[in-house]
Amino acid sequence: MAKRLFEQGMRSAVSRRALLQGSAGLIGGTMLSGGLIRPAAAVGQDPIGTWPAGSQGDTVFIGVSVPRTGTYAVQGEDELKGYQLAVEHINEGNELVTKVSPKSKKGVLGKQLKLGIADSAAKPNEAVQAQQRFISENKAVMITGGTSSAVAVALNKLAQREKVLFVCGISGSNDTTGKDCVRYGVRQNFFGQTAAAAIAPVLVKEFGKNKKVAYMTPDYTYGHTVTKSMQDNTAAAGWTTVTNQVSPLGAPDFSSYLLNVVNSGADILVNVNWGHDAVLSIQQAKQFGVLDKMKLVVPYQVPFLARETGGLMQGVYAATDYWWTLEDKFPLAKMFNTAFEKKYGYKPEWGAENAYISFLHWARMVEEAGSFFPPDVIKAYEKETTIPSLVGDVQYRKEDHQCIRPVIIVKGKQQKDMKGKEDYYDIVEVVPGKELMQKPDAFGCKLGEYT
């Protein structure tokens, strides 16, 4: 209660203990002109990060960094739309918000949200510089974004150093809540291990055991951890790697890598590339005749692939975080889809869904904490309370701040079976998250300190 009073600018929030200890009741306060006293933070809660300065007015600021240029730009724009819709809904007290965060009214703790938006271009340095400005100049109470796992890992480190919560929007690397986890970072979306554990049994059932596999891997933390997880989760079925073609992020041409793939003798091509890199590599794989020789699998898929590759995802198995036809199973998904399509004119992809629900979950945790005081908000996540999402009930694991949530396995529809221009996939299975998760310490997570 004392924190709430302070954050609302109540000048009288001086503890009884401070009054007893202070000379003339002034210890714990600052003398202002005219003899007024500005109270210090509540006893035992010294200022930390941007608290309490960032939450003293009628609004609070959130810093968003997403790629709006570069190889992940399409995904970044979709993610940004999810953030913007979430802020709009939270500020107006939308019905969907209250179903996820029952204590929310209009805003968070009665304060309206404001967004600062920066283009990260999927580059860690640019994302960190932008978010550092949001923290220093705008007193951001939370930062978010990602898309590139290299960016997410860098923002994890920034958040822990600055003691400002980072709510990850998109990151597929195991490391984000593994060896690079931090106390001040949380992640809602699925990641390499859960994607691989979900799709591997489906692939073995469909294609059989003892298959030779060619991998295409982007050369950073996301690519390497997803490939490793796929290799680990298919090893028991006798799947072996005959080549692993590692390419830089944003490669303009995949021909040299695909030449090695086509000559590898593989039965299956597992393409771990993402965003525009996935589009280019799949299109070029078709040109090189790779897709005539081997089956394509996309273990960590962005649904835009079906549209951007011009039908090359037909019959292809993929793991994803969200697909809009889940609205037939989950009422909250239908509410979200309807609102999103009305505002933006297309069905939401999983980047928008992740951004939206991550924001609502953060709002819920702040409301539960009753304060923007960062350690209290973090501890609300760590209670492991079962909470609603757009894909059913989920919870955040206290040991690594990873959300335990389902993974969606889809298969690209044949064009003749599509019922509309955005009806690209059949949902094969919704795999519960708990059975997919590694043990909390398996990937080296050691959360840092609260203060």
N, C-alpha and C positions, 0 to 999 in steps of 0.2 A: 504494500500500500504506500509505503514511504517513497518507493521509486516512482510510482504513478504520480504522486503529488509533486515530486521534484520535476519530473518530465513535463508536467503541465505548468511549470513555472511558479509553483506555490512557494512564496518567500518564507513561509513560516515553518518549513519542514526541517527544523533543527531538532535533533534527537534530545531526549531528556538527559542522556548520558553526556552529550556535548555541552549542554547547559550547565551541568554540575561540574564538569571538568574545566570549563572555560571561564576566564576572568570576565565578570559581568555578563556571562552568557555569550561571549563573542568568539570563543574557540570553535573552530569548524565553520566559521563564516568569514566573509570579507566585508570590511567597512566600505560603504559607498558614500558619495556626497550626500549631505542631508541627513546623515546618521542612519541610513537604511542598511540592512544586512543582506548580502547574497549568501544563501546557505550552500554549504558543501554537499557532496553526495552523501547518501545515507551511510550510516556507520557500517564499516566493513565492505563498502562498495566504492572504492576510489575510481575516479575517471579512468576509462580504458578505451582504447581505440578512438572512435568518434562519439562515444557515450560519455556524458549526457548531452554534449553540445549539439549533436546531430538530430536529437529528438525533442528539443525544447520548444519549437514553434508549432504552428498548425499543420505543417507538412513535414514529411521525411523524404530523403533523396536516396535513390537506388541507382547505382552505376551499372550499365549494360555494355558489354563489348562483344560484338559478333562480327564475323567476316562479311562485309558487304561488297568486297572486291576479292578477286583471286579465285582459286579452284573450288573453294567452299562457299562462294557468295550466294548461290541459290538457296542452300540450306540455312545460311545465316539470316537471310531475309525472312524465311519461313519461321525460324526460331524467334526473330524479333517481333513478328506479328503475334505470336503467342504471348510474349511479354506485354505487348501493348494492350491486347484484349484483356489480359489478367488485371492490369492496372485499372483499366476502365471499369471492369466488373467489380473489383474491390472497392474502388472509390464510390461507386453508385449503390453498393450493397446488393448486387445481383443475387438472385435466388440460388444459382449454382455455387456461388461463393459460400453462402451460409450452409449448404449441404456438406461442404468439405470442412469449413471452419465455422461451427455453429455460433461462436461468440462474436463473430465479425458483424458489424453493422454497416456503417459507411466509412471506408478507410480502414486503417489498422490502429487499434487503440484510439479510434476517433480522429486520427490524423490522415490527411490525404497523401497519396503517394505521387512523387514526381520522378520521372526517368531522365537520366542522362545517357545518351547513346553515342558509342564510338565504334568506328570500323577497325577491327583487329587485323583484317586481311589474313587471318589464321596465323599470325606471327606473334610468338610469345612476348617479345620486347615491346611491340606496339600495344598489345593488350595491357601489359603491366603498366606502361607509362600512362595510358589513358585512365586506368583504374586508380593509379596513384594520385592523379589530378582530381578525380572524383572524391577520393578520400580526403585529400588535403584541402581542396578548395570548396567542395560542396558538402563535406562532412557526411558522406554516404554511410547509411546505417547497414547497408548490405550491398555486395557486389555480385554480379551474375553474368552468365554468358558461357563461352567455351567453343563448342563445335569441333575445334582441333584439341586433341588430348594434350598436345604439347603446351597449348595455351592454358588448359585447365590445370595442369600440374604447376605451371608458373604462377597462376592465380592462387592456387592452394598456398604456395610459399608466401606470396604477398599477404594473403589473408591472415596467416598465422603470425607473420611479423608485425602487421599493423593492428591485429586483434579486431578485425572487421569480418563478419561472416561472409564466406563465399558459398553461394548456392549454385552448384554446377548445373548448367543447362544441358549440354551435350558433351559427353566424353566416353569413348569406348574402351579406353585402356584399362587393363587390370590395375595398373600402378596408381590410378587416381584415388582409389580407396584401398590401395595395397601399399607398396613401399613408399609412395609419396603422399600418403594420407596425412591429414592434419586435423587437429581439434576444431579448427575454425572452417572446415570444409564439409559439405554434405553433397551426396549425389543421389538423384532419384532414378535416372535412366539405367537401362541394362548395359552390360559391358562384355568384354571378350569371353570371359569364363562362362557366364550365364548363356550367352548366345551359342557358344560351342556345345555346352552340355545339353542345351535344348534341341539343337538341330542334328547333332551327331546320330542319335538313335533313328531319326527319321531317314537320314541319308543311308545308313547301313541297311535299313529295312528296304529302301527303294533300290539301291544299287548293289547291295551284297557286300561280302567281306573280301579282304585281300586285294584292295584296289591300289593302283599306283596314282599318286596325286602330284600335280604341279600347283605351286602356290605363287600368287602375285601379291607382294607385300610392300606397302608404303614404308619408307625408311624413317620411322619415328615410333614413339612409345605405343601408340594405338596399333599400328601395323604389326609390330613384333609380338605384342602380347596376344593379339587375336589369333595370329598364325600359330603361336605356341599352344594356345588353348585348343585350337582345332586339331593339331597334331596329337596332343595329349588325350583328347576325348575320342579320337578314332583309332588310337593305337591298339586297343584291345581287340578290335575287329580286323586287325591285320593291314590297315591302311598305312602305306609307306610313302614318304616324300621322295620323289625322283628329281625335282628341282624346286628351288625357291628363288624366284626372281624379285630382287629388292630394288625398288625405284624411288627416286626423290619425290617429295610432295610437289605437285604441280608440273610433273613431267609433260612436255608437249608432245612426245612421241614415244610409244611403247613398242616399236617394231623390233628393236634388238632383244628385248625381253621376250616378246612373243615368238621370235625365231627359236629361242632356246626352249620355250614351252612346246612348240609344235614338233620339235625333234626329240622331246623327252620320252616319248612312249607312254605318257600318262593316260589314264582312263578318265580322270576328272580334273577340271581346272577349278580351284578354289580362289576366287578373286577377292582379296581383302581390301582393295582400293575403295575409296569412298568419294562422294561428291563428283565433281567434274572428272577427276582422275578415273573413277569407276566407269563413267560414261565413255570416255575416250578409249580406255583399255578394252572394254567390251565391244565397242564398235570396230576397233582395229583387230580384235581377236576374230571377229566374223570375216573381215577382209583377208586375214591370213589363213583362213580355213580351219582355225583352231576349233571352232564350235561345231564343225562337221565331224571332227575326230573324237571329241571328248565332251562330256557333260559339264555344264557350267553350274557352279554353286556360289552364292553370295552369302557368307555367314553373318555379315553385319551390314544390313541393307538399308539404304535410304529409298523410300518408295518412289521418289522422282525418277528413278532409273527406268521404270516401265515407260514413262512418257518420253524421256530424253533419248533412250536408245532405240526408239522406233520399233518396238515389238520384240526385241531380242531377249526380253525377260519371260516370254511365253514358255511355260513348262519348267521354269527355273525355280528351285527351292531357295528360300532365304529366311533368315531370322530378322525380326524387326521388333520395335518397341510398341508400335501402335498402327492399326489400320482402321479406317473410318467405319467399315462394316461391323466393327465391334459394337456399334450402337444397337445391334439386334440383341446383344447379350447384356450390355451395361447401360442403364438409363442415363447416367451422368455423361457418358460418351455421346449419347444422342443430343443432350442439351448443349454440350460443347460444340459438336459438329454443326448444329443448327445456327448457333450464334456466330461461329467462325465463318461459315459459308455466307451468311447474311451480310457480314461486314466486309469480307474479302473476295467473295465470288468464286471460291473453289473449296474442295474438301480439304480439311487440315491434314498435313503430313505429321510424322511423329516428332519432328523438331518443334513444331508449334505446340503440340500436345505436351511435350516435356516441359517446355518453357512455362506454359500456362499452369500446369498442375504443380510444378515446383514452386511457383510464386504463391499459389494458394496454400500449399503446405507450410511455407515460411510464415504466411500471415497467421495460420492456425497456431504455429509454435509461439509466435510473439504474443498472441492473445492468451494462450495458455500460461505463458510466463508472466503475463500482466505487465510487461516491460520490454523495452528495447535493449536492456542490459545484456550484453552478449553472452556471458556465461550462463545466464538463466535461460536464454533462448536455446542455446546448445543443449542444456540439460533437458529441455522439453523434447527435443529430438531423441535424446538418449533414454527416455522413459520406455521406449519400444511399444508405445500405445498403437493399437490397430486403428488405422484411420482410412477414410474413403479416398479413392482416386478415380480416374476415368477408366481404369481397367480392373476395378474391384478393390477390395480392402488390401492395404499394404502396411508395412511398418519399417522404421529405420533401425538398423542394427547398431547397438551402442558401441560395439568394439571398433567399428570402422566407418560408421556413418553412411553405410550403403543401404539404400532402400531395397527391401526384399519384395520383388514385384514379378509378375509373370513375363515370359517371353512369348512372342507371337510368331509361329511358323506359318509362312505363306507359300503359295505356289502360283506363279504367273499364269493368268488365264489365257486361253487361246482367244484370238480376236472374235471368233464366231460365237463365243460364249459370253462375251461382255454385254452387260445390260445397260451400259451408259459409258460416256467418254472417260470417266474416272474409275470404272469398275475393273481394275487391273489384276486383282488378286483374289484367290480363294484362301480363306483361313483354314489351314490344315489342322492346327492344334494350338490351344492356349496352354502353355506349360507353366504350372505353378512355380513361383520363384524359389521357395525354400529349398526344394530338392536340387536346385541348380547351383547353389552358393557353395563356395569353398569354405573351409574353416576360417574363422576370423583372423588367425595369425598366419595363414598359409602363404600370403603374398607379402608378408613383412610389414604389415601396418602397425605402427606405434604412434598413437595420437599424442600430440604435444600437450602443453599445459593450458589451463583456462586463462590464467593471468600471467 
